Amino acid sequence: IAQPRDVSLRLPGGQQILLPADRVSFRQRDGMLVGVHIQPSGGAGEHPEAVARTRALLEANRLLDPALAHPLQAWGPDAAAPQTARITIREVDVDVALAPAPRAGWQATLDFAPRACEMPAGLDGDPEACLQATPTSTIVAGG
């Protein structure tokens, strides 16, 4: 989906995350939502601005803990390759990346992938271990 929208995710345990996004892609396996890739709104920009915007999104969604804050502080504009960090929240891997975009600056991405979501409900799967995408006025996603 390549249109600006708000993406609402509910992590296992009930934590709600709301991210404004320019691009969103969903990964499904056997009818379950097993991954969400988000390119936050705001487009690419200068490195310090992109890091600050990413940090603010993480703080607003209670995702920024010391284990993630430390790598973000070390990210510098001299890197030619993507800069990445990972945290795990309630059995969901959250990958945060900042990559140079050709002619546009630095672009952030966030990937959410639950570790325990392997089978659909009714087949001994645990639907509470999976991501839940909540319909909002700007996005409808199955989960």
C-alpha positions as CSV (number, residue, x, y, z in Angstrom):
1,I,0.0,0.0,0.0
2,A,1.7,3.2,-1.1
3,Q,-0.5,6.0,0.2
4,P,-0.2,8.0,3.4
5,R,-2.2,6.5,6.2
6,D,-2.2,5.7,9.9
7,V,-1.3,2.1,10.8
8,S,-2.6,0.8,14.1
9,L,-1.1,-2.5,15.5
10,R,-1.9,-4.3,18.7
11,L,1.1,-6.3,20.0
12,P,0.5,-9.5,22.0
13,G,-0.3,-8.4,25.5
14,G,-2.4,-5.5,24.2
15,Q,0.1,-2.7,23.6
16,Q,-1.3,-0.4,20.9
17,I,1.1,1.2,18.3
18,L,0.0,3.9,16.0
19,L,2.3,5.0,13.2
20,P,1.8,7.4,10.3
21,A,3.1,5.7,7.2
22,D,3.8,6.4,3.6
23,R,4.2,2.7,2.7
24,V,3.0,-0.4,4.4
25,S,3.3,-4.1,3.4
26,F,1.9,-7.1,5.2
27,R,3.2,-10.6,5.3
28,Q,0.7,-13.5,5.8
29,R,1.2,-17.2,6.5
30,D,-1.7,-19.6,6.6
31,G,-4.2,-16.7,7.0
32,M,-2.3,-15.1,9.9
33,L,-0.6,-11.7,9.8
34,V,3.0,-12.6,10.5
35,G,4.8,-9.4,9.6
36,V,4.3,-5.7,8.9
37,H,6.9,-3.5,7.1
38,I,6.3,0.3,7.6
39,Q,7.9,3.3,6.0
40,P,7.0,6.1,8.3
41,S,5.5,9.3,6.9
42,G,7.6,12.3,6.3
43,G,9.8,11.0,3.6
44,A,13.6,10.9,3.5
45,G,15.6,13.7,5.0
46,E,18.9,14.8,6.4
47,H,20.4,12.2,8.8
48,P,20.0,14.1,12.1
49,E,16.3,14.9,11.2
50,A,15.6,11.3,10.1
51,V,17.1,10.0,13.4
52,A,15.1,12.5,15.5
53,R,11.9,11.7,13.6
54,T,12.4,8.0,14.1
55,R,13.3,8.4,17.8
56,A,10.1,10.5,18.3
57,L,7.9,7.8,16.7
58,L,9.5,5.1,18.9
59,E,9.1,7.3,22.1
60,A,5.4,8.1,21.2
61,N,4.7,4.4,21.0
62,R,6.6,3.4,24.1
63,L,9.1,1.4,22.0
64,L,12.2,3.3,22.9
65,D,14.0,1.5,25.7
66,P,17.7,1.7,26.7
67,A,18.5,-1.3,24.5
68,L,17.3,0.5,21.5
69,A,18.2,4.1,22.5
70,H,21.9,3.2,22.7
71,P,22.3,2.0,19.0
72,L,20.3,5.0,17.8
73,Q,22.7,7.4,19.5
74,A,25.6,5.7,17.7
75,W,24.0,6.1,14.3
76,G,26.1,8.6,12.3
77,P,25.6,10.3,8.9
78,D,28.9,9.0,7.6
79,A,27.6,5.5,7.2
80,A,27.0,4.4,3.6
81,A,25.1,1.3,4.5
82,P,21.8,1.0,6.4
83,Q,21.9,1.4,10.1
84,T,19.8,-1.1,12.0
85,A,18.8,-2.0,15.6
86,R,16.4,-4.6,17.0
87,I,14.4,-5.0,20.1
88,T,12.0,-7.7,21.2
89,I,8.7,-6.6,22.9
90,R,6.4,-9.3,24.1
91,E,7.7,-11.9,21.6
92,V,7.6,-9.5,18.7
93,D,10.9,-8.6,17.0
94,V,10.9,-4.9,16.1
95,D,13.6,-4.0,13.5
96,V,14.4,-0.3,13.1
97,A,16.5,0.8,10.1
98,L,17.7,4.0,8.6
99,A,19.0,3.8,5.1
100,P,20.4,6.3,2.6
101,A,17.8,6.9,-0.2
102,P,19.2,8.0,-3.6
103,R,18.9,11.7,-4.0
104,A,16.5,12.0,-1.1
105,G,18.4,11.6,2.1
106,W,17.8,9.0,4.9
107,Q,14.6,6.9,5.1
108,A,13.5,5.0,8.2
109,T,11.7,1.7,8.2
110,L,10.1,-0.4,11.0
111,D,9.5,-4.1,10.7
112,F,7.3,-6.0,13.2
113,A,7.4,-9.8,13.3
114,P,6.0,-12.0,16.0
115,R,8.0,-15.0,17.0
116,A,5.2,-17.3,18.1
117,C,2.6,-16.7,15.4
118,E,2.8,-19.9,13.4
119,M,-0.7,-21.4,13.0
120,P,-4.2,-20.0,12.6
121,A,-6.6,-20.2,15.5
122,G,-8.4,-23.5,15.7
123,L,-5.3,-25.4,14.6
124,D,-3.5,-25.1,18.0
125,G,-2.2,-21.6,17.1
126,D,-2.3,-18.8,19.5
127,P,-4.0,-15.8,17.9
128,E,-2.9,-13.6,20.9
129,A,0.7,-14.2,19.9
130,C,0.1,-12.6,16.5
131,L,0.0,-9.0,15.4
132,Q,-3.5,-7.5,15.1
133,A,-4.0,-4.8,12.5
134,T,-7.0,-2.6,13.6
135,P,-9.2,-1.0,11.0
136,T,-9.0,2.8,11.2
137,S,-10.5,5.5,9.0
138,T,-7.3,5.3,6.8
139,I,-6.5,1.6,6.8
140,V,-8.2,-1.7,6.8
141,A,-6.1,-4.9,7.1
142,G,-6.9,-8.4,7.9
143,G,-5.4,-10.0,11.0
